[in-house]
Amino acid sequence: MIRNIQSIIPSIPTSDGAGVKLRRSLGGQGNLRLDPFLMLDEFSSNDPNDYVAGFPSHPHRGFETVTYMLEGHMLHEDHLGHQGHLKSGGVQWMTAGRGIIHSEMPQQVSGAMRGFQLWINLPAKEKMKPAAYQDIQEESIPKLALTGGGSVKVIAGEFKGLGVSVHGPISGITTAPLFLDVHLPANAMFDHAVPSEHHAFFYVYEGDLDCGEPMVSVPKQAVVVLGKGDRLKVKAGPMGAQFIVLAALPLHEPIVQYGPFVMNTREEIEQAIEDYQNNLLVG
């Protein structure tokens, strides 16, 4: 059964960190979410004034952050003494767990800085697990040619195509995420399985795309939430299309968020704030 469009969440221009300009869809106006996805930011600029101030030291608790760099170079540093370089084509998958204090700072003063940051909720039983992260460089992410032309990068989950099945480098996560970056030439089709029990969406960042059965045109720079079914079917427009596909198991748990803290109850949020103020957020 083909998944048709259920709703569309446009991205809204905003800023975060020390003034980095970006577009926020999930987690934006009205705090719209798609369980377990909490937030999606797209950052894209050739002007260093839009990004050079970066994201100075700040805390997180209770969820995962996923940063996918299309272009540019950022340095991650955290309270554990870890450093990680996010470079073009690479991904950082960070589990904040019980707490992490980190910074993400541009390592460039010119050129393009482009990519996405996604927040994915953790189940209640994992919110206080130790913090950890993986820095995955582009060469470690499988990239496959598609039958009708174009390509797909498999960041998380499984992709089957051209007689092969590959898994992304991210595994062992309770929400069993699927994360693909798909590039299609003009008028090419893309048809792929998406587990029926997963909540799913895609986001077009270049070109034009039609979706569903019958085909319906979708807007660029917006979260396109998919309805029930087990397959995604899209067709690129005359200029081709580039888009990310995300899907994961919903948690069906209460969400209480206060900025960088995402827990299940108000009492847990108050504890997170108190822990941060008393330097007990991490450890």
Contacts in CASP RR format, 6 or more apart in sequence:
PFRMAT RR
TARGET T0000
AUTHOR 0000-0000-0000
METHOD contacts of the structure
MODEL  1
MIRNIQSIIPSIPTSDGAGVKLRRSLGGQGNLRLDPFLMLDEFSSNDPND
YVAGFPSHPHRGFETVTYMLEGHMLHEDHLGHQGHLKSGGVQWMTAGRGI
IHSEMPQQVSGAMRGFQLWINLPAKEKMKPAAYQDIQEESIPKLALTGGG
SVKVIAGEFKGLGVSVHGPISGITTAPLFLDVHLPANAMFDHAVPSEHHA
FFYVYEGDLDCGEPMVSVPKQAVVVLGKGDRLKVKAGPMGAQFIVLAALP
LHEPIVQYGPFVMNTREEIEQAIEDYQNNLLVG
1 196 0 8 1.000
1 228 0 8 1.000
1 229 0 8 1.000
1 230 0 8 1.000
1 231 0 8 1.000
2 212 0 8 1.000
2 213 0 8 1.000
2 229 0 8 1.000
2 231 0 8 1.000
2 232 0 8 1.000
2 233 0 8 1.000
3 194 0 8 1.000
3 200 0 8 1.000
3 212 0 8 1.000
3 226 0 8 1.000
3 227 0 8 1.000
3 228 0 8 1.000
3 229 0 8 1.000
3 230 0 8 1.000
3 231 0 8 1.000
3 232 0 8 1.000
3 233 0 8 1.000
4 211 0 8 1.000
4 212 0 8 1.000
4 213 0 8 1.000
4 216 0 8 1.000
4 226 0 8 1.000
4 227 0 8 1.000
5 211 0 8 1.000
5 212 0 8 1.000
5 216 0 8 1.000
5 218 0 8 1.000
5 224 0 8 1.000
5 225 0 8 1.000
5 226 0 8 1.000
5 227 0 8 1.000
6 225 0 8 1.000
6 226 0 8 1.000
6 227 0 8 1.000
7 225 0 8 1.000
8 218 0 8 1.000
8 219 0 8 1.000
8 222 0 8 1.000
8 223 0 8 1.000
8 224 0 8 1.000
8 225 0 8 1.000
9 25 0 8 1.000
9 26 0 8 1.000
9 32 0 8 1.000
9 222 0 8 1.000
9 223 0 8 1.000
9 225 0 8 1.000
10 25 0 8 1.000
10 219 0 8 1.000
10 221 0 8 1.000
10 222 0 8 1.000
11 23 0 8 1.000
11 24 0 8 1.000
11 25 0 8 1.000
11 40 0 8 1.000
11 42 0 8 1.000
11 221 0 8 1.000
11 222 0 8 1.000
11 223 0 8 1.000
12 23 0 8 1.000
12 24 0 8 1.000
12 25 0 8 1.000
12 28 0 8 1.000
12 29 0 8 1.000
13 21 0 8 1.000
13 22 0 8 1.000
13 23 0 8 1.000
14 21 0 8 1.000
14 22 0 8 1.000
14 23 0 8 1.000
14 24 0 8 1.000
14 28 0 8 1.000
15 21 0 8 1.000
15 22 0 8 1.000
16 22 0 8 1.000
16 24 0 8 1.000
16 41 0 8 1.000
16 55 0 8 1.000
17 53 0 8 1.000
17 54 0 8 1.000
17 55 0 8 1.000
17 56 0 8 1.000
17 58 0 8 1.000
18 53 0 8 1.000
18 54 0 8 1.000
18 55 0 8 1.000
18 56 0 8 1.000
19 53 0 8 1.000
19 54 0 8 1.000
20 43 0 8 1.000
20 50 0 8 1.000
20 51 0 8 1.000
20 53 0 8 1.000
20 54 0 8 1.000
20 55 0 8 1.000
21 43 0 8 1.000
21 45 0 8 1.000
21 50 0 8 1.000
21 51 0 8 1.000
22 41 0 8 1.000
22 42 0 8 1.000
22 43 0 8 1.000
22 44 0 8 1.000
23 41 0 8 1.000
23 42 0 8 1.000
23 43 0 8 1.000
23 44 0 8 1.000
23 221 0 8 1.000
24 39 0 8 1.000
24 40 0 8 1.000
24 41 0 8 1.000
25 32 0 8 1.000
25 40 0 8 1.000
25 42 0 8 1.000
25 203 0 8 1.000
25 221 0 8 1.000
25 222 0 8 1.000
25 223 0 8 1.000
26 32 0 8 1.000
26 33 0 8 1.000
26 34 0 8 1.000
26 37 0 8 1.000
26 38 0 8 1.000
26 39 0 8 1.000
26 40 0 8 1.000
26 119 0 8 1.000
26 223 0 8 1.000
27 33 0 8 1.000
27 38 0 8 1.000
27 39 0 8 1.000
27 40 0 8 1.000
28 39 0 8 1.000
31 257 0 8 1.000
33 39 0 8 1.000
33 255 0 8 1.000
34 199 0 8 1.000
34 201 0 8 1.000
34 223 0 8 1.000
34 225 0 8 1.000
35 121 0 8 1.000
35 199 0 8 1.000
35 250 0 8 1.000
35 251 0 8 1.000
35 252 0 8 1.000
35 255 0 8 1.000
36 120 0 8 1.000
36 121 0 8 1.000
36 175 0 8 1.000
36 199 0 8 1.000
36 248 0 8 1.000
36 249 0 8 1.000
36 250 0 8 1.000
36 251 0 8 1.000
37 118 0 8 1.000
37 119 0 8 1.000
37 120 0 8 1.000
37 121 0 8 1.000
37 199 0 8 1.000
37 201 0 8 1.000
37 246 0 8 1.000
37 248 0 8 1.000
38 63 0 8 1.000
38 119 0 8 1.000
38 120 0 8 1.000
38 121 0 8 1.000
38 255 0 8 1.000
38 257 0 8 1.000
38 262 0 8 1.000
39 117 0 8 1.000
39 118 0 8 1.000
39 119 0 8 1.000
40 116 0 8 1.000
40 117 0 8 1.000
40 118 0 8 1.000
40 119 0 8 1.000
40 203 0 8 1.000
40 223 0 8 1.000
40 246 0 8 1.000
41 116 0 8 1.000
41 117 0 8 1.000
41 118 0 8 1.000
42 115 0 8 1.000
42 116 0 8 1.000
42 203 0 8 1.000
42 205 0 8 1.000
42 221 0 8 1.000
43 51 0 8 1.000
43 113 0 8 1.000
43 114 0 8 1.000
43 115 0 8 1.000
43 116 0 8 1.000
43 117 0 8 1.000
44 70 0 8 1.000
44 112 0 8 1.000
44 113 0 8 1.000
44 114 0 8 1.000
44 115 0 8 1.000
44 205 0 8 1.000
45 51 0 8 1.000
45 112 0 8 1.000
45 113 0 8 1.000
45 114 0 8 1.000
46 111 0 8 1.000
46 112 0 8 1.000
48 106 0 8 1.000
48 108 0 8 1.000
48 109 0 8 1.000
48 110 0 8 1.000
48 111 0 8 1.000
48 113 0 8 1.000
50 113 0 8 1.000
51 106 0 8 1.000
51 113 0 8 1.000
52 106 0 8 1.000
52 109 0 8 1.000
54 104 0 8 1.000
54 105 0 8 1.000
54 106 0 8 1.000
55 103 0 8 1.000
55 104 0 8 1.000
55 105 0 8 1.000
56 103 0 8 1.000
56 105 0 8 1.000
57 101 0 8 1.000
57 102 0 8 1.000
57 103 0 8 1.000
58 101 0 8 1.000
58 102 0 8 1.000
58 103 0 8 1.000
58 260 0 8 1.000
59 99 0 8 1.000
59 100 0 8 1.000
59 101 0 8 1.000
59 260 0 8 1.000
59 261 0 8 1.000
59 276 0 8 1.000
59 281 0 8 1.000
60 94 0 8 1.000
60 96 0 8 1.000
60 97 0 8 1.000
60 99 0 8 1.000
60 100 0 8 1.000
60 101 0 8 1.000
60 102 0 8 1.000
60 260 0 8 1.000
60 261 0 8 1.000
61 96 0 8 1.000
61 97 0 8 1.000
61 98 0 8 1.000
61 99 0 8 1.000
61 100 0 8 1.000
61 127 0 8 1.000
61 260 0 8 1.000
61 261 0 8 1.000
61 262 0 8 1.000
61 263 0 8 1.000
61 272 0 8 1.000
61 275 0 8 1.000
61 281 0 8 1.000
62 96 0 8 1.000
62 97 0 8 1.000
62 98 0 8 1.000
62 99 0 8 1.000
62 121 0 8 1.000
62 122 0 8 1.000
62 127 0 8 1.000
62 128 0 8 1.000
62 261 0 8 1.000
62 262 0 8 1.000
62 263 0 8 1.000
63 96 0 8 1.000
63 97 0 8 1.000
63 119 0 8 1.000
63 120 0 8 1.000
63 121 0 8 1.000
63 122 0 8 1.000
63 127 0 8 1.000
63 262 0 8 1.000
64 93 0 8 1.000
64 94 0 8 1.000
64 95 0 8 1.000
64 96 0 8 1.000
64 119 0 8 1.000
64 120 0 8 1.000
64 121 0 8 1.000
64 122 0 8 1.000
64 173 0 8 1.000
65 92 0 8 1.000
65 94 0 8 1.000
65 96 0 8 1.000
65 117 0 8 1.000
65 118 0 8 1.000
65 119 0 8 1.000
65 120 0 8 1.000
66 91 0 8 1.000
66 92 0 8 1.000
66 93 0 8 1.000
66 94 0 8 1.000
66 116 0 8 1.000
66 117 0 8 1.000
66 118 0 8 1.000
66 119 0 8 1.000
66 120 0 8 1.000
66 179 0 8 1.000
67 74 0 8 1.000
67 86 0 8 1.000
67 91 0 8 1.000
67 92 0 8 1.000
67 94 0 8 1.000
67 104 0 8 1.000
67 115 0 8 1.000
67 116 0 8 1.000
67 117 0 8 1.000
67 118 0 8 1.000
68 89 0 8 1.000
68 90 0 8 1.000
68 91 0 8 1.000
68 115 0 8 1.000
68 116 0 8 1.000
68 117 0 8 1.000
68 118 0 8 1.000
68 155 0 8 1.000
68 179 0 8 1.000
68 181 0 8 1.000
68 244 0 8 1.000
69 86 0 8 1.000
69 87 0 8 1.000
69 88 0 8 1.000
69 89 0 8 1.000
69 90 0 8 1.000
69 91 0 8 1.000
69 114 0 8 1.000
69 115 0 8 1.000
70 88 0 8 1.000
70 89 0 8 1.000
70 114 0 8 1.000
70 115 0 8 1.000
70 116 0 8 1.000
70 205 0 8 1.000
71 88 0 8 1.000
71 89 0 8 1.000
71 112 0 8 1.000
71 113 0 8 1.000
71 114 0 8 1.000
71 115 0 8 1.000
72 87 0 8 1.000
72 88 0 8 1.000
72 106 0 8 1.000
72 108 0 8 1.000
72 111 0 8 1.000
72 112 0 8 1.000
72 113 0 8 1.000
72 114 0 8 1.000
73 85 0 8 1.000
73 86 0 8 1.000
73 87 0 8 1.000
73 88 0 8 1.000
73 106 0 8 1.000
73 107 0 8 1.000
73 108 0 8 1.000
74 85 0 8 1.000
74 86 0 8 1.000
74 104 0 8 1.000
74 105 0 8 1.000
74 106 0 8 1.000
74 107 0 8 1.000
74 113 0 8 1.000
75 83 0 8 1.000
75 84 0 8 1.000
75 85 0 8 1.000
75 86 0 8 1.000
75 103 0 8 1.000
75 104 0 8 1.000
75 105 0 8 1.000
75 106 0 8 1.000
75 107 0 8 1.000
76 82 0 8 1.000
76 83 0 8 1.000
76 84 0 8 1.000
76 85 0 8 1.000
76 86 0 8 1.000
76 92 0 8 1.000
76 94 0 8 1.000
76 102 0 8 1.000
76 103 0 8 1.000
76 104 0 8 1.000
76 133 0 8 1.000
76 135 0 8 1.000
77 83 0 8 1.000
77 84 0 8 1.000
77 102 0 8 1.000
77 103 0 8 1.000
77 105 0 8 1.000
78 100 0 8 1.000
78 101 0 8 1.000
78 102 0 8 1.000
78 103 0 8 1.000
78 131 0 8 1.000
78 133 0 8 1.000
79 100 0 8 1.000
79 101 0 8 1.000
79 102 0 8 1.000
79 282 0 8 1.000
80 100 0 8 1.000
80 131 0 8 1.000
80 282 0 8 1.000
82 133 0 8 1.000
84 92 0 8 1.000
84 135 0 8 1.000
85 107 0 8 1.000
85 135 0 8 1.000
86 92 0 8 1.000
86 104 0 8 1.000
86 135 0 8 1.000
87 137 0 8 1.000
87 138 0 8 1.000
88 138 0 8 1.000
89 137 0 8 1.000
89 138 0 8 1.000
89 141 0 8 1.000
90 135 0 8 1.000
90 136 0 8 1.000
90 137 0 8 1.000
90 138 0 8 1.000
90 141 0 8 1.000
91 134 0 8 1.000
91 135 0 8 1.000
91 136 0 8 1.000
91 141 0 8 1.000
91 155 0 8 1.000
91 169 0 8 1.000
91 170 0 8 1.000
92 133 0 8 1.000
92 134 0 8 1.000
92 135 0 8 1.000
92 136 0 8 1.000
93 133 0 8 1.000
93 134 0 8 1.000
93 136 0 8 1.000
93 156 0 8 1.000
93 170 0 8 1.000
94 100 0 8 1.000
94 102 0 8 1.000
94 131 0 8 1.000
94 132 0 8 1.000
94 133 0 8 1.000
94 134 0 8 1.000
95 122 0 8 1.000
95 129 0 8 1.000
95 131 0 8 1.000
95 132 0 8 1.000
95 133 0 8 1.000
96 122 0 8 1.000
96 131 0 8 1.000
97 122 0 8 1.000
97 126 0 8 1.000
97 127 0 8 1.000
97 128 0 8 1.000
97 129 0 8 1.000
97 130 0 8 1.000
97 131 0 8 1.000
98 127 0 8 1.000
98 128 0 8 1.000
98 129 0 8 1.000
98 130 0 8 1.000
98 131 0 8 1.000
98 281 0 8 1.000
98 282 0 8 1.000
98 283 0 8 1.000
99 131 0 8 1.000
99 281 0 8 1.000
99 282 0 8 1.000
99 283 0 8 1.000
100 131 0 8 1.000
100 282 0 8 1.000
101 281 0 8 1.000
101 282 0 8 1.000
106 113 0 8 1.000
116 203 0 8 1.000
116 244 0 8 1.000
118 246 0 8 1.000
119 262 0 8 1.000
120 175 0 8 1.000
120 177 0 8 1.000
120 248 0 8 1.000
121 175 0 8 1.000
121 251 0 8 1.000
121 253 0 8 1.000
121 255 0 8 1.000
121 262 0 8 1.000
122 129 0 8 1.000
122 174 0 8 1.000
122 262 0 8 1.000
123 174 0 8 1.000
123 175 0 8 1.000
123 251 0 8 1.000
123 253 0 8 1.000
124 253 0 8 1.000
124 264 0 8 1.000
126 174 0 8 1.000
127 262 0 8 1.000
127 263 0 8 1.000
127 264 0 8 1.000
127 268 0 8 1.000
130 283 0 8 1.000
131 282 0 8 1.000
134 169 0 8 1.000
134 170 0 8 1.000
136 155 0 8 1.000
136 169 0 8 1.000
136 170 0 8 1.000
140 169 0 8 1.000
141 153 0 8 1.000
141 154 0 8 1.000
141 155 0 8 1.000
141 168 0 8 1.000
141 169 0 8 1.000
142 153 0 8 1.000
142 154 0 8 1.000
142 159 0 8 1.000
142 166 0 8 1.000
142 167 0 8 1.000
142 168 0 8 1.000
142 169 0 8 1.000
143 151 0 8 1.000
143 152 0 8 1.000
143 153 0 8 1.000
143 154 0 8 1.000
144 151 0 8 1.000
144 152 0 8 1.000
144 154 0 8 1.000
144 159 0 8 1.000
144 161 0 8 1.000
144 162 0 8 1.000
144 164 0 8 1.000
144 166 0 8 1.000
145 151 0 8 1.000
145 162 0 8 1.000
146 152 0 8 1.000
146 161 0 8 1.000
146 162 0 8 1.000
146 182 0 8 1.000
146 184 0 8 1.000
146 188 0 8 1.000
146 190 0 8 1.000
147 161 0 8 1.000
147 162 0 8 1.000
148 185 0 8 1.000
148 188 0 8 1.000
148 189 0 8 1.000
149 184 0 8 1.000
149 185 0 8 1.000
149 188 0 8 1.000
150 183 0 8 1.000
150 184 0 8 1.000
150 185 0 8 1.000
150 188 0 8 1.000
151 182 0 8 1.000
151 183 0 8 1.000
152 159 0 8 1.000
152 180 0 8 1.000
152 181 0 8 1.000
152 182 0 8 1.000
152 183 0 8 1.000
152 190 0 8 1.000
153 180 0 8 1.000
153 181 0 8 1.000
153 182 0 8 1.000
154 166 0 8 1.000
154 167 0 8 1.000
154 168 0 8 1.000
154 179 0 8 1.000
154 180 0 8 1.000
155 168 0 8 1.000
155 169 0 8 1.000
155 170 0 8 1.000
155 179 0 8 1.000
155 180 0 8 1.000
155 181 0 8 1.000
156 168 0 8 1.000
156 169 0 8 1.000
156 170 0 8 1.000
156 171 0 8 1.000
156 173 0 8 1.000
156 177 0 8 1.000
156 178 0 8 1.000
156 179 0 8 1.000
157 167 0 8 1.000
157 168 0 8 1.000
157 170 0 8 1.000
157 171 0 8 1.000
157 176 0 8 1.000
157 177 0 8 1.000
157 178 0 8 1.000
157 179 0 8 1.000
158 165 0 8 1.000
158 166 0 8 1.000
158 167 0 8 1.000
158 168 0 8 1.000
158 178 0 8 1.000
159 165 0 8 1.000
159 166 0 8 1.000
159 167 0 8 1.000
159 168 0 8 1.000
159 180 0 8 1.000
159 192 0 8 1.000
160 192 0 8 1.000
160 193 0 8 1.000
170 177 0 8 1.000
170 179 0 8 1.000
174 249 0 8 1.000
175 248 0 8 1.000
175 249 0 8 1.000
175 251 0 8 1.000
176 195 0 8 1.000
176 198 0 8 1.000
176 248 0 8 1.000
176 249 0 8 1.000
177 246 0 8 1.000
177 247 0 8 1.000
177 248 0 8 1.000
178 194 0 8 1.000
178 195 0 8 1.000
178 198 0 8 1.000
178 200 0 8 1.000
178 245 0 8 1.000
178 246 0 8 1.000
178 247 0 8 1.000
178 248 0 8 1.000
179 244 0 8 1.000
179 245 0 8 1.000
179 246 0 8 1.000
180 192 0 8 1.000
180 244 0 8 1.000
180 245 0 8 1.000
181 242 0 8 1.000
181 243 0 8 1.000
181 244 0 8 1.000
181 245 0 8 1.000
182 190 0 8 1.000
182 241 0 8 1.000
182 242 0 8 1.000
182 243 0 8 1.000
182 244 0 8 1.000
182 245 0 8 1.000
183 241 0 8 1.000
183 242 0 8 1.000
184 190 0 8 1.000
184 209 0 8 1.000
184 234 0 8 1.000
184 236 0 8 1.000
184 240 0 8 1.000
184 241 0 8 1.000
184 242 0 8 1.000
185 236 0 8 1.000
185 240 0 8 1.000
186 236 0 8 1.000
186 237 0 8 1.000
186 238 0 8 1.000
186 239 0 8 1.000
186 240 0 8 1.000
187 235 0 8 1.000
187 236 0 8 1.000
187 237 0 8 1.000
187 238 0 8 1.000
187 240 0 8 1.000
188 235 0 8 1.000
188 236 0 8 1.000
188 240 0 8 1.000
189 233 0 8 1.000
189 234 0 8 1.000
189 235 0 8 1.000
189 236 0 8 1.000
190 232 0 8 1.000
190 233 0 8 1.000
190 234 0 8 1.000
190 235 0 8 1.000
190 236 0 8 1.000
191 231 0 8 1.000
191 232 0 8 1.000
191 233 0 8 1.000
191 234 0 8 1.000
192 231 0 8 1.000
192 232 0 8 1.000
192 245 0 8 1.000
193 230 0 8 1.000
193 231 0 8 1.000
193 232 0 8 1.000
194 200 0 8 1.000
194 226 0 8 1.000
194 229 0 8 1.000
194 230 0 8 1.000
194 231 0 8 1.000
194 232 0 8 1.000
194 245 0 8 1.000
194 247 0 8 1.000
195 230 0 8 1.000
195 247 0 8 1.000
196 228 0 8 1.000
196 229 0 8 1.000
196 230 0 8 1.000
197 249 0 8 1.000
198 247 0 8 1.000
198 248 0 8 1.000
198 249 0 8 1.000
198 250 0 8 1.000
199 225 0 8 1.000
199 247 0 8 1.000
199 248 0 8 1.000
199 249 0 8 1.000
199 250 0 8 1.000
200 225 0 8 1.000
200 226 0 8 1.000
200 227 0 8 1.000
200 232 0 8 1.000
200 245 0 8 1.000
200 246 0 8 1.000
200 247 0 8 1.000
201 223 0 8 1.000
201 224 0 8 1.000
201 225 0 8 1.000
201 226 0 8 1.000
201 245 0 8 1.000
201 246 0 8 1.000
201 247 0 8 1.000
202 211 0 8 1.000
202 223 0 8 1.000
202 224 0 8 1.000
202 226 0 8 1.000
202 232 0 8 1.000
202 234 0 8 1.000
202 243 0 8 1.000
202 244 0 8 1.000
202 245 0 8 1.000
202 246 0 8 1.000
203 221 0 8 1.000
203 222 0 8 1.000
203 223 0 8 1.000
203 224 0 8 1.000
203 243 0 8 1.000
203 244 0 8 1.000
203 246 0 8 1.000
204 218 0 8 1.000
204 219 0 8 1.000
204 220 0 8 1.000
204 221 0 8 1.000
204 222 0 8 1.000
204 224 0 8 1.000
204 241 0 8 1.000
204 242 0 8 1.000
204 243 0 8 1.000
205 220 0 8 1.000
205 221 0 8 1.000
205 242 0 8 1.000
205 243 0 8 1.000
205 244 0 8 1.000
206 220 0 8 1.000
206 240 0 8 1.000
206 241 0 8 1.000
206 242 0 8 1.000
206 243 0 8 1.000
207 220 0 8 1.000
207 236 0 8 1.000
207 237 0 8 1.000
207 239 0 8 1.000
207 240 0 8 1.000
207 241 0 8 1.000
207 242 0 8 1.000
208 217 0 8 1.000
208 220 0 8 1.000
208 236 0 8 1.000
208 237 0 8 1.000
208 238 0 8 1.000
208 239 0 8 1.000
208 240 0 8 1.000
208 241 0 8 1.000
209 217 0 8 1.000
209 218 0 8 1.000
209 234 0 8 1.000
209 235 0 8 1.000
209 236 0 8 1.000
209 237 0 8 1.000
209 241 0 8 1.000
209 243 0 8 1.000
210 216 0 8 1.000
210 217 0 8 1.000
210 218 0 8 1.000
210 234 0 8 1.000
210 235 0 8 1.000
210 237 0 8 1.000
211 218 0 8 1.000
211 224 0 8 1.000
211 232 0 8 1.000
211 233 0 8 1.000
211 234 0 8 1.000
211 235 0 8 1.000
212 233 0 8 1.000
212 234 0 8 1.000
213 233 0 8 1.000
215 235 0 8 1.000
218 224 0 8 1.000
226 232 0 8 1.000
232 245 0 8 1.000
234 241 0 8 1.000
234 243 0 8 1.000
253 264 0 8 1.000
254 264 0 8 1.000
254 265 0 8 1.000
255 262 0 8 1.000
255 264 0 8 1.000
256 262 0 8 1.000
256 263 0 8 1.000
256 264 0 8 1.000
256 265 0 8 1.000
256 266 0 8 1.000
256 268 0 8 1.000
256 269 0 8 1.000
257 263 0 8 1.000
257 269 0 8 1.000
258 269 0 8 1.000
258 272 0 8 1.000
258 273 0 8 1.000
261 269 0 8 1.000
261 272 0 8 1.000
261 273 0 8 1.000
261 276 0 8 1.000
263 269 0 8 1.000
263 272 0 8 1.000
272 281 0 8 1.000
274 280 0 8 1.000
275 281 0 8 1.000
END
